[in-house]
């Protein structure tokens, strides 16, 4: 068997190691455009979970990494003059070139051929290989050659960032947030070897432009960062290594594998997907892709196509979960101004829980003392602001505290989010809806949000959607609202909407998002939307592009529904 790997980074090298170890007779060839000692960046981060996965996959590689990493358990947050420590986070840092050398040595021991300083000639150059693995990074040339097949979606984010280094010892992962005349700036920093640290500086595009910095003036960038973060750097000089200001591209593909030049082709690591560095996931995903691809090939040794399909199925959920967490995390940094007026202790908790991977309960497991302190502080402050007695137990979680929104008083901060029931008849909610909302209210939630309720019959998504466009709808909703108010402390909120181009489709448990089956359902109704573009070309009907008269009618429908909601 011949396996050609394009890219000699962590994903390509580690897959080569695992493949050669399991298939010693196979010819495993890696082509890498850079020299063996070239690397861009400084150090990388690996979680305890990833280290365990490496140990299971290849003990020698794990041992060498473990002998060279810097381990930390604490996160330090510098904000508005305060430094707050949180423990229990468990990460390791290692110099990127050290990791590459470990993988290079192991590959050489096993007989993998690695050709450095060799530009890949493209897919056609790999004729004769049974498997081509593209591990050529976020700017993958292989992915670009077969763009129509892989159908990449690339979301370039707004913030600017730059990777730097410093000869600096840090006690743990360090965040620092500073404001100057140009705007807000934040620093992510961690030590990957004694006296050596990676520094990532991030800011908004507006702040970066106001600073006068340019993409490729590394010397000016280093000098600016040294001035701005002088207290944190403790006199250390900022180091550069192709330290260019960039904007992060979140990459997702329609598929990760296919067949090309008579061979099976698969993408791994950043070539297939990216996740923002704020949750330290790039190298993690690359190495775990390599592990999963190897396992899939071993489990289906006689059918490479099936193995690649299994690999993608296995990894997509995990990668999607991490990409989602990374996107939520990066959105926090893009909108850090929103949190700037928080007190330092509350800002710290918001930062630590920003990705939703660390929740209030999970943070309590990691650092019980921190959570106890901030919860007591929060309960005292909120009770004072609301002019109520604080809870008897000051460690009561914040979700159980009351909340005032103008004149609306909520007994707690538990909100039941909208859940479409698709059970209405001609828009009218019925006993099913009554039971659904009554049970949620009796469960103790402070606020119930009802499902999206449509402003017209033709504005429904499905025949089962609720409405507020007929007199009978008001009475049916009033029955539900009266019960909730009479038998619970919950408040109940209405949301009204219009389906637009997504309307006239089957209920969710049948063929979701497909047009109505007119043999079993009512006839499809005409749609109106902002433009004459179908929800799915070739599947759903194209709506009529709204005219000025249509817009006036829609406004009137929304106003009418709002007044009906007030009556209910």
C-alpha positions in Angstrom: 0.0 0.0 0.0 1.2 3.5 -0.8 0.1 6.5 1.3 1.1 10.0 0.2 0.9 12.8 2.8 1.0 16.4 1.8 2.2 18.5 4.7 4.7 17.7 7.4 3.0 19.5 10.3 1.6 17.7 13.4 -1.4 16.2 11.6 0.6 14.8 8.6 3.5 13.5 10.6 1.5 11.9 13.4 -0.7 10.1 10.9 2.4 8.9 9.0 3.7 7.5 12.3 0.5 5.7 13.2 0.1 4.4 9.6 3.7 3.1 9.3 3.5 1.5 12.8 0.4 -0.4 11.9 1.3 -1.1 8.3 5.1 -1.6 8.3 5.1 -2.9 4.7 3.3 0.2 3.4 5.2 3.0 1.6 4.4 6.1 3.6 5.7 9.3 2.0 5.5 12.9 3.4 6.2 16.0 1.3 6.8 19.3 3.1 7.5 22.6 1.5 9.6 24.0 4.5 12.9 22.8 5.9 12.9 20.4 8.9 13.9 23.2 11.3 11.5 25.8 10.0 8.5 26.7 12.1 6.2 29.7 12.4 5.0 30.7 15.8 6.4 29.8 19.1 4.6 27.3 21.4 1.4 25.4 21.3 -1.1 24.2 23.9 -2.3 20.6 24.6 -5.1 19.7 27.0 -4.9 16.8 29.5 -7.5 15.0 27.3 -5.3 15.3 24.2 -2.2 14.1 26.0 -4.1 11.0 27.1 -5.2 10.4 23.5 -1.6 10.7 22.3 -0.4 8.2 25.0 -3.0 5.6 23.9 -2.1 6.1 20.2 1.8 6.1 20.5 3.6 5.8 23.8 7.0 6.9 22.6 5.7 10.2 21.1 3.8 10.8 24.3 6.8 10.2 26.5 9.0 12.6 24.5 6.3 15.3 24.7 5.7 14.8 28.4 9.5 15.2 29.0 9.5 18.6 27.3 6.3 20.3 28.2 5.5 23.1 30.6 2.4 22.3 32.7 0.1 24.8 34.4 -3.1 24.5 36.3 -3.9 28.2 36.9 -5.3 31.0 34.8 -4.5 34.6 35.7 -6.6 37.5 34.5 -5.3 41.1 34.5 -8.2 43.6 34.3 -8.5 47.2 35.4 -5.7 46.9 38.0 -6.8 43.6 39.5 -5.1 40.2 39.0 -7.4 37.2 39.6 -6.3 33.6 39.7 -8.4 30.6 38.9 -7.2 27.0 39.4 -8.0 23.5 38.1 -7.7 24.0 34.3 -4.9 21.6 33.4 -3.0 22.5 30.2 0.5 21.9 28.8 2.6 24.0 26.6 5.4 22.8 24.3 7.7 24.6 21.9 6.3 24.1 18.4 9.7 23.2 16.9 10.3 20.7 19.7 7.0 19.0 18.9 7.9 18.8 15.3 11.3 17.4 16.0 9.8 14.7 18.3 7.4 13.7 15.5 10.2 13.8 12.9 12.5 11.5 14.9 9.7 9.0 15.5 8.7 9.0 11.8 12.3 8.4 10.8 12.6 5.5 13.3 9.6 3.8 11.7 10.9 4.3 8.2 8.6 7.1 7.0 10.2 9.0 4.1 9.9 12.8 4.6 11.0 15.1 1.8 11.6 18.6 3.1 11.9 21.8 1.0 9.8 20.2 -1.6 6.8 22.0 -3.1 3.9 19.5 -3.8 3.1 19.3 -7.5 -0.6 18.7 -7.0 -2.9 15.8 -6.9 -1.9 14.5 -10.3 1.7 13.9 -8.9 0.3 11.3 -6.6 -0.9 8.8 -9.2 -0.3 5.3 -7.9 -1.0 6.1 -4.3 -4.0 4.3 -2.7 -4.5 7.1 -0.2 -3.6 10.8 -0.4 -3.8 12.7 2.9 -3.9 16.5 2.6 -2.5 18.0 5.8 -1.4 21.2 4.1 -3.0 23.7 6.5 -5.7 26.4 6.4 -4.5 27.7 3.0 -4.6 24.1 1.6 -3.6 24.0 -2.1 -5.2 20.6 -2.4 -8.5 21.8 -1.1 -8.3 24.7 -3.5 -7.6 22.4 -6.5 -10.9 20.5 -5.8 -12.9 23.5 -4.4 -16.0 22.4 -6.2 -16.0 19.0 -4.5 -15.1 20.2 -1.0 -17.2 23.3 -1.2 -15.4 25.3 1.5 -17.3 27.9 3.5 -14.8 30.4 4.9 -15.9 33.0 7.5 -13.2 35.6 8.0 -13.7 37.2 11.4 -13.5 40.9 12.2 -10.8 41.0 15.0 -7.1 41.4 14.2 -4.5 39.2 16.0 -0.8 38.6 15.9 1.4 35.7 17.3 4.5 36.9 19.2 6.9 35.5 21.8 8.9 36.7 24.7 11.7 35.3 26.9 9.4 35.4 29.9 8.4 33.1 32.7 4.7 33.0 33.6 3.0 31.3 36.5 0.1 30.1 34.4 -2.0 31.0 31.4 -2.3 34.7 31.4 -4.9 37.1 30.0 -4.5 40.8 30.1 -6.9 43.5 28.9 -5.9 47.1 28.4 -7.4 50.2 26.9 -5.5 53.1 25.3 -6.3 56.0 23.0 -6.7 53.6 20.1 -9.1 51.2 21.8 -9.3 47.8 23.7 -6.5 45.3 23.4 -6.1 41.8 25.0 -3.2 39.5 25.5 -3.3 35.7 25.6 0.0 34.4 26.9 1.4 31.1 28.2 4.8 29.6 28.9 5.8 26.6 26.7 9.3 26.1 28.1 11.2 27.6 31.0 11.7 31.3 30.4 9.9 31.1 27.0 6.3 32.2 26.3 3.9 32.6 23.5 2.0 35.9 23.3 -1.1 36.5 21.2 -2.4 40.1 20.9 -5.9 40.7 19.7 -7.9 43.8 19.1 -10.8 45.1 17.0 -10.2 46.1 13.4 -11.1 49.7 14.3 -8.5 49.8 17.1 -5.8 48.3 15.0 -6.4 50.8 12.2 -6.4 53.7 14.6 -3.1 52.5 16.1 -1.3 53.0 12.7 0.1 49.5 12.8 0.4 47.7 9.4 0.2 44.0 8.6 3.8 43.2 8.1 5.9 45.7 10.2 7.0 43.3 12.8 9.4 45.7 14.5 6.7 48.3 15.0 4.2 45.7 16.3 6.8 44.4 18.9 7.6 48.0 20.1 3.9 48.8 20.4 3.1 45.7 22.4 6.2 46.3 24.7 4.8 49.7 25.6 1.2 48.7 26.0 1.8 45.6 28.1 5.0 46.6 29.9 3.7 45.6 33.4 2.9 42.1 32.2 6.1 41.7 30.2 8.3 42.6 33.2 11.0 44.1 30.9 11.1 41.2 28.5 11.6 42.0 24.8 8.9 40.9 22.4 10.1 38.4 19.8 8.7 38.0 16.3 8.6 35.1 13.8 6.6 36.0 10.7 4.4 37.9 13.2 1.9 39.3 10.7 -1.5 40.8 11.7 -4.3 38.5 10.5 -8.0 37.9 10.8 -9.1 34.4 11.7 -10.7 32.3 9.0 -13.3 29.8 10.3 -13.3 27.0 7.7 -16.0 24.3 7.2 -16.3 21.9 4.2 -19.3 20.1 2.7 -17.2 16.9 2.8 -13.6 16.0 3.9 -12.9 13.1 1.4 -13.3 12.0 -2.2 -11.6 10.2 -5.0 -9.0 11.8 -7.2 -6.3 10.6 -9.7 -7.4 7.0 -9.1 -6.8 7.3 -5.3 -8.8 8.1 -2.2 -8.2 11.6 -1.0 -8.9 12.9 2.6 -8.3 16.3 4.3 -7.1 16.5 7.9 -6.4 19.3 10.4 -6.7 23.0 9.3 -7.1 21.9 5.7 -10.5 20.4 6.7 -11.6 22.8 9.5 -10.3 25.5 11.7 -11.3 26.5 15.3 -10.3 29.8 16.9 -7.1 29.8 19.0 -8.9 31.2 22.0 -9.8 27.7 23.2 -6.4 26.2 22.2 -7.8 23.7 19.7 -5.8 23.9 16.4 -3.1 21.4 17.2 -5.5 19.3 19.3 -7.8 18.9 16.4 -4.9 18.1 14.0 -3.5 15.3 16.2 -6.9 13.9 17.0 -7.8 13.8 13.3 -4.7 11.8 12.7 -5.6 9.3 15.4 -9.2 9.0 14.2 -8.2 8.5 10.5 -5.7 5.8 11.5 -8.3 4.0 13.6 -10.9 4.2 10.8 -8.4 2.6 8.3 -7.5 -0.2 10.7 -11.1 -0.9 11.4 -11.9 -1.2 7.6 -8.6 -2.4 6.1 -10.2 -3.7 2.8 -12.3 -0.7 2.0 -10.5 2.7 2.1 -13.6 4.5 0.8 -15.7 3.2 3.7 -12.9 3.9 6.1 -12.8 7.6 5.1 -16.6 7.9 5.3 -16.4 6.4 8.8 -13.6 8.8 9.8 -15.6 11.8 8.7 -18.8 10.6 10.4 -16.8 10.0 13.6 -15.0 13.3 13.6 -17.7 15.7 12.3 -19.7 15.8 15.6 -16.6 16.4 17.7 -15.1 19.0 15.4 -18.5 20.7 15.1 -18.8 20.9 18.8 -15.3 22.4 19.2 -15.9 24.8 16.3 -19.1 26.0 17.9 -17.4 26.5 21.3 -14.6 28.3 19.5 -17.0 30.6 17.6 -18.9 31.5 20.8 -15.5 32.2 22.5 -14.2 34.4 19.6 -17.5 36.3 19.6 -16.8 37.2 23.3 -13.5 38.7 22.3 -15.0 40.5 19.4 -17.5 42.1 21.8 -15.3 42.6 24.8 -16.4 46.2 25.1 -19.8 44.9 26.2 -18.2 43.5 29.3 -15.8 46.3 30.0 -17.8 47.9 32.8 -18.2 44.7 34.8 -16.4 44.5 38.1 -13.2 42.5 37.8 -14.5 39.4 39.6 -17.6 39.3 37.3 -15.5 40.0 34.2 -13.2 37.1 35.2 -16.2 34.6 35.4 -17.6 35.9 32.1 -14.2 35.3 30.5 -13.7 31.8 31.9 -17.2 30.6 30.9 -17.3 32.4 27.6 -17.2 29.3 25.3 -20.0 27.5 27.4 -17.6 24.5 27.7 -17.0 25.7 31.2 -20.3 26.2 33.0 -21.0 27.5 36.5 -21.2 23.9 37.8 -18.0 22.9 35.9 -16.1 25.9 37.2 -17.2 24.9 40.7 -15.5 21.5 40.2 -12.3 23.2 38.9 -12.1 26.0 41.5 -14.7 25.7 44.3 -13.2 28.6 46.3 -13.4 31.0 43.4 -17.1 30.2 42.7 -18.0 30.4 46.4 -16.4 33.8 46.7 -17.9 35.4 43.6 -21.4 33.8 44.3 -21.5 35.4 47.8 -20.3 38.7 46.4 -22.9 38.6 43.6 -25.8 37.7 45.9 -25.0 40.5 48.2 -24.7 43.0 45.4 -27.9 41.9 43.6 -29.9 41.9 46.8 -28.8 45.5 47.5 -29.6 46.7 44.0 -33.1 45.0 44.0 -33.7 46.1 47.6 -34.5 42.6 48.8 -33.1 40.4 51.5 -30.2 38.3 50.3 -30.7 34.5 50.3 -30.2 32.7 53.5 -27.5 30.7 51.8 -25.2 33.2 50.1 -23.9 30.4 47.9 -27.2 30.0 46.2 -26.5 29.9 42.4 -27.3 33.2 40.6 -29.8 31.5 38.3 -32.2 31.4 41.3 -32.0 35.1 42.1 -34.9 37.4 41.0 -34.5 39.8 38.1 -36.1 43.1 37.2 -36.5 44.2 33.6 -38.1 47.7 33.8 -41.5 47.0 35.4 -41.3 43.2 34.9 -40.3 41.2 37.9 -39.0 37.6 37.4 -38.9 35.2 40.4 -35.7 33.7 39.0 -33.5 33.7 35.9 -34.6 30.3 34.6 -36.0 30.9 31.1 -37.8 28.2 29.0 -36.7 28.9 25.5 -39.1 28.6 22.6 -39.9 25.0 21.5 -42.0 24.7 18.3 -44.7 22.1 19.0 -46.2 21.9 15.4 -49.5 20.9 16.9 -51.8 23.8 16.2 -54.9 23.5 14.1 -55.4 26.4 11.7 -53.1 28.4 14.0 -55.1 27.7 17.1 -53.2 26.4 20.2 -55.0 23.5 21.8 -54.8 21.1 24.8 -51.4 20.0 23.8 -50.0 23.5 24.1 -52.0 24.1 27.4 -50.4 21.0 28.9 -46.9 21.9 27.6 -46.8 25.5 28.9 -48.7 24.6 32.2 -46.1 22.0 33.1 -43.2 24.3 32.3 -44.7 27.0 34.5 -45.4 24.6 37.4 -41.8 23.5 37.1 -40.7 26.9 38.6 -39.2 28.7 35.6 -39.2 32.5 35.9 -40.1 33.1 32.3 -41.7 31.1 29.5 -41.2 32.0 25.9 -43.8 30.5 23.7 -43.0 29.1 20.3 -42.7 31.4 17.2 -46.3 32.4 16.6 -47.2 33.5 13.1 -48.9 36.8 12.0 -50.8 35.3 9.1 -51.9 31.9 7.7 -49.5 32.3 4.8 -46.7 33.4 7.3 -46.7 29.9 8.9 -43.7 27.6 8.5 -45.9 24.5 8.8 -49.7 23.8 9.1 -49.0 23.0 12.8 -47.6 26.5 13.7 -49.5 28.6 16.1 -50.9 32.0 15.1 -52.3 35.3 16.2 -54.3 36.4 13.3 -57.9 35.3 14.1 -60.2 35.9 17.1 -60.2 32.3 18.2 -56.4 32.5 18.6 -56.8 35.2 21.3 -59.1 33.1 23.4 -57.0 30.0 23.1 -53.8 31.8 24.2 -55.7 33.6 27.0 -56.7 30.2 28.5 -53.0 29.3 28.7 -51.9 32.7 30.0 -54.6 32.7 32.7 -53.5 29.3 34.0 -49.8 30.3 34.1 -50.6 33.5 36.0 -53.1 31.9 38.4 -51.1 28.8 39.3 -47.4 29.9 39.1 -45.1 32.8 39.6 -43.9 32.5 36.0 -44.2 35.2 33.4 -45.1 34.2 29.8 -43.8 36.0 26.7 -45.0 35.9 23.2 -42.8 36.0 20.1 -44.4 36.8 16.7 -42.9 36.1 13.4 -43.3 35.3 9.7 -41.9 32.3 7.8 -40.7 34.2 4.8 -39.2 31.8 2.2 -39.2 28.9 4.6 -43.0 28.6 4.7 -45.4 25.9 3.5 -43.4 23.0 4.7 -44.1 19.7 6.4 -44.1 19.3 10.2 -40.7 18.4 11.8 -41.4 14.7 12.4 -42.4 14.1 8.8 -40.0 15.5 6.1 -38.7 18.6 7.8 -38.3 21.7 5.6 -39.8 19.9 2.5 -42.9 21.4 0.8 -46.3 20.1 1.9 -47.3 16.7 0.5 -50.6 17.7 -1.1 -52.0 14.2 -1.0 -51.7 14.1 2.8 -51.6 17.8 3.7 -53.4 20.9 2.7 -52.3 22.6 -0.6 -49.1 24.5 -0.5 -49.7 28.2 0.0 -48.0 31.1 -1.8 -44.9 32.7 -0.1 -43.6 36.2 0.1 -40.1 37.2 1.2 -37.5 39.8 0.8 -36.3 38.3 -2.4 -37.5 35.7 -4.9 -34.9 33.1 -3.7 -36.1 29.6 -2.6 -35.2 28.3 0.8 -33.5 25.4 -1.0 -33.1 25.7 -4.8 -34.9 22.8 -6.6 -36.7 21.7 -3.4 -38.8 24.5 -2.0 -40.9 27.0 -3.9 -39.5 30.4 -4.8 -41.3 33.2 -2.9 -42.6 36.3 -4.4 -40.3 39.3 -3.8 -42.2 41.6 -1.5 -43.5 44.8 -3.0 -44.1 48.1 -1.1 -47.7 47.1 -0.7 -46.6 43.7 0.7 -44.3 45.4 3.2 -47.2 47.6 4.3 -49.4 44.6 4.7 -46.7 42.7 6.7 -46.3 45.7 9.1 -50.1 45.8 9.6 -50.1 42.0 10.3 -47.3 42.4 12.9 -49.1 45.3 14.6 -52.4 43.4 14.7 -50.7 40.3 16.2 -49.0 42.4 18.8 -52.4 43.9 19.9 -53.9 40.4 20.0 -51.0 39.3 22.2 -51.8 42.2 24.5 -55.4 41.1 24.7 -54.4 37.5 25.5 
